Amino acid sequence: MKRVGIYGGSFAPPHKGHLKSALSFYDECALDELYILPAGEPPHKTLQGNAGPEERFFMTELTFSKENCGARRIFVSDYELKKAGKSYSFETAEHFAAPGTELFLAVGSDMFLSFESWKHPEILLRLCTLVLNRREKDLPEQTFKEQKRRLEDLYGARILLSDFVPFRASSTEIRELLKNGEDPSALLCPAVYDYIKSRNLFFFQEGQLAKIEEYLRNALSAKRFAHVQSVRRELEKMLSFFDLPAGEAFILQKAALLHDLTHEKTLEEQKELAKDLRLFLSKEDLLSPAILHQYTGAALAEKLFSLEPSGVSAIACHTTGKENMTIGEMLLCLADYIEETRPYPSCRKLHDLFYKDIEENPVEHLEFCMLLYLREVVENLRKKGNRIHPLTLSALNFYEKKLGSL
């Protein structure tokens, strides 16, 4: 007799608790095969989050990979996802039932205790042995034993109470962590967490940005906080003209919020922070104190929010500019200059010019606007008799040569 297990769930998202529970189910019941079934349209609850069926299926495949399951014969099935209408367990059991096959159905404690509310429980109990994987450790053992006796007496049910020790994780908890910008990586397989981030599932990006904003609301003055929010909005508009990967665009949005993280610190505070962050500040840097926040801000953003290298690099040159900047670096630099709260005529003029001719050749036009920005900065610093940082001069020279005498 071939022993086949059925393990269903919403898997929104699948987590380590699902994996450990399924592996225990496979081993305790000495299964020959186990089928993991992401639910299509479950009858008992509404699916939460913004993950579609294909995304839930793919995350489930990542969770139950060969690497995680070893030599066990565990397969992720799309039967319920492709089936029209609600997903009823008795229909799934009928689908997998076959001569010479003994079916085992894994159920959680909540579903076990409400089993008679399922559609056609008698069919399920005729076709399958129920295997209870307890999830709520606070419920007394006697509660499950009484339900087991009841189902055995009424339906002649075959029921196993698993010895599995629950892994403390739930999809609801993970969705809340993601929504609030918290880190759920301890509860997820690494490949699943990477996939969630890359696809912005369960509002991951919104949660991350909200967490940063909450921090900045307390760390910055009201005026500076309004500025960084405006820079993010401006950059988001500018990004629509460039075909950057979604992940990179998200990194730039974080950088836009964080670019002035240390702007309001005094020179002495900048020096002390640089020392704490083990940053080397050159003599030229110290002679231009107004630019120090790009270095300390970049390093602090990396430390506090694990900002990715491209975002760190964009912050670290958003004031001075530099030679051969990436698209993201130029966008952040210009967004900081032309955002809507900047009242200066030169800022408004460059803002209008940027959007006027951007569509024909976005990258070339972006570089041209960068050149105009650098010219404006250098001219203003010279008029005021202020020192011009070498990075700004080399950036201006670079774009003058690249774009000619425009």
Secondary structure, 3 states (H helix, E strand, C coil): CEEEEEEEECCCCCCHHHHHHHHHHHHHCCCCEEEEEECCCCCCCCCCCCCCHHHHHHHHHHHCCHHHHCCCCEEECCHHHHCCCCCCHHHHHHHHCCCCEEEEEEEEHHHHHCHHHCCCHHHHHHHEEEEEECCCCCCCHHHHHHHHHHHHHHHCCEEEECCCCCCCCCHHHHHHHHHCCCCCHHHCCHHHHHHHHHHCHHHHHHHHHHHHHHHHHHHCCHHHHHHHHHHHHHHHHHHCCCCCCHHHHHHHHHHHHHCCCCCCCCHHHHHHHHHHCCCCCCHHHHCCHHHHHHHHHHHHHHHHHCCCHHHHHHHCCCCCCCCCCCHHHHHHHHHHHHCCCCCCHHHHHHHHHHHHCCCCCHHHHHHHHHHHHHHHHHHHHHHHCCCCCHHHHHHHHHHHHHHCCC
